[in-house]
Amino acid sequence: MQETIPNRIVIYTKDIMNITGRKERTARKLLARIRKEFNKERGDFVTTYEFSRFTGIKEENLREFLKN
């Protein structure tokens, strides 16, 4: 029996690189800006909801992208 992997709700640097086509440094800066916007500490996770709110990309589109 194969286990199903649940949808991720956390966005990582590599995800931002793949979604936007930006380089690693730019993706890290974007994550830092999102954390600052949502009053998070350095190292706190950024969720798909927060990324979506900040960038304007629909959360449904992000979840579809992250499935693959």
Residue frames as qw, qx, qy, qz and C-alpha x, y, z in Angstrom:
[[0.000, 0.888, 0.460, 0.000, 0.00, 0.00, 0.00],
 [0.445, 0.304, 0.009, 0.843, 1.42, 3.33, -1.06],
 [0.194, -0.653, -0.435, 0.589, 1.11, 6.34, 1.23],
 [0.290, 0.803, 0.300, 0.426, -0.13, 9.59, -0.20],
 [0.422, -0.084, -0.204, 0.879, 1.95, 12.66, 0.45],
 [0.013, 0.834, 0.485, -0.262, -0.14, 15.55, 1.76],
 [0.357, 0.803, 0.116, 0.463, 0.05, 18.92, 0.08],
 [0.519, -0.126, -0.293, 0.793, 2.81, 21.08, 1.49],
 [0.073, -0.933, -0.347, -0.056, 1.88, 24.40, 3.00],
 [0.440, -0.741, 0.175, 0.476, 5.43, 25.71, 3.40],
 [0.606, 0.786, -0.046, 0.116, 7.37, 27.60, 0.73],
 [0.730, -0.425, 0.215, 0.491, 11.14, 27.15, 0.48],
 [0.053, -0.693, 0.357, 0.624, 13.80, 29.07, -1.43],
 [0.228, -0.079, 0.853, 0.463, 13.97, 26.39, -4.12],
 [0.263, 0.625, 0.734, -0.043, 10.20, 26.66, -4.65],
 [0.108, 0.875, 0.093, -0.462, 10.46, 30.41, -5.19],
 [0.161, -0.483, 0.632, 0.584, 13.31, 29.86, -7.63],
 [0.232, 0.192, 0.898, 0.320, 11.18, 27.40, -9.61],
 [0.184, 0.748, 0.608, -0.195, 8.00, 29.49, -9.46],
 [0.088, 0.927, 0.042, -0.363, 9.52, 32.85, -10.37],
 [0.785, 0.508, 0.020, 0.354, 12.63, 31.87, -12.29],
 [0.092, -0.932, 0.276, -0.217, 14.72, 34.04, -9.96],
 [0.545, 0.382, -0.655, 0.357, 18.15, 33.18, -8.63],
 [0.623, -0.355, -0.638, 0.281, 18.73, 31.85, -5.12],
 [0.268, -0.104, -0.324, 0.901, 19.82, 35.15, -3.59],
 [0.295, -0.184, -0.203, -0.916, 16.74, 36.96, -4.91],
 [0.645, -0.352, -0.618, -0.280, 14.49, 34.15, -3.67],
 [0.532, -0.275, -0.582, 0.550, 16.05, 34.37, -0.20],
 [0.040, 0.005, -0.127, 0.991, 15.52, 38.13, -0.14],
 [0.478, -0.286, -0.423, -0.715, 11.88, 37.64, -1.11],
 [0.652, -0.369, -0.657, 0.083, 11.41, 35.16, 1.74],
 [0.366, -0.180, -0.419, 0.811, 12.97, 37.68, 4.13],
 [0.183, -0.131, -0.112, -0.968, 10.61, 40.42, 2.91],
 [0.606, -0.354, -0.565, -0.434, 7.61, 38.13, 3.38],
 [0.586, -0.315, -0.622, 0.412, 8.74, 37.25, 6.92],
 [0.160, -0.064, -0.230, 0.958, 9.12, 40.94, 7.73],
 [0.360, -0.239, -0.344, -0.834, 5.67, 41.72, 6.33],
 [0.730, -0.381, -0.483, -0.299, 4.06, 39.03, 8.49],
 [0.357, -0.732, 0.401, -0.419, 6.15, 39.84, 11.61],
 [0.989, -0.098, -0.098, 0.046, 7.97, 36.53, 11.62],
 [0.479, -0.726, 0.441, 0.221, 11.40, 35.76, 13.00],
 [0.336, 0.605, -0.677, -0.252, 14.34, 34.75, 10.86],
 [0.046, 0.187, -0.981, 0.026, 14.02, 31.04, 10.14],
 [0.524, 0.266, 0.589, -0.555, 10.25, 30.89, 10.64],
 [0.365, 0.260, 0.818, 0.361, 8.35, 29.06, 7.94],
 [0.308, 0.286, -0.134, -0.897, 6.51, 30.98, 5.22],
 [0.529, 0.295, 0.776, -0.178, 3.22, 29.37, 4.23],
 [0.265, 0.329, 0.676, 0.604, 1.63, 29.17, 0.82],
 [0.058, -0.858, -0.509, 0.013, -1.08, 31.51, 2.12],
 [0.299, -0.798, 0.044, 0.521, 1.46, 34.18, 3.12],
 [0.373, -0.169, 0.574, 0.709, 3.39, 33.81, -0.13],
 [0.181, 0.564, 0.711, 0.380, 0.16, 34.09, -2.08],
 [0.130, -0.907, -0.350, 0.195, -0.97, 37.20, -0.19],
 [0.353, -0.668, 0.226, 0.614, 2.42, 38.88, -0.66],
 [0.268, -0.178, 0.653, 0.686, 2.93, 38.08, -4.36],
 [0.531, 0.366, 0.001, -0.764, -0.64, 38.05, -5.61],
 [0.352, 0.173, -0.863, -0.320, -0.27, 34.55, -7.03],
 [0.779, -0.270, -0.102, -0.557, -3.39, 32.51, -6.31],
 [0.459, -0.442, 0.730, -0.249, -2.91, 29.90, -3.61],
 [0.897, 0.222, 0.328, -0.195, -4.62, 27.25, -5.75],
 [0.656, 0.700, -0.278, 0.053, -1.97, 27.79, -8.44],
 [0.062, -0.682, 0.682, -0.258, 0.80, 27.42, -5.88],
 [0.707, -0.194, 0.620, -0.280, -0.63, 24.19, -4.50],
 [0.885, 0.445, 0.094, -0.096, -0.92, 22.73, -8.01],
 [0.424, 0.762, -0.463, 0.162, 2.69, 23.70, -8.68],
 [0.259, -0.577, 0.703, -0.325, 3.91, 22.20, -5.40],
 [0.916, 0.002, 0.299, -0.268, 2.19, 18.86, -6.07],
 [0.840, 0.515, -0.158, 0.061, 4.61, 18.09, -8.89]]
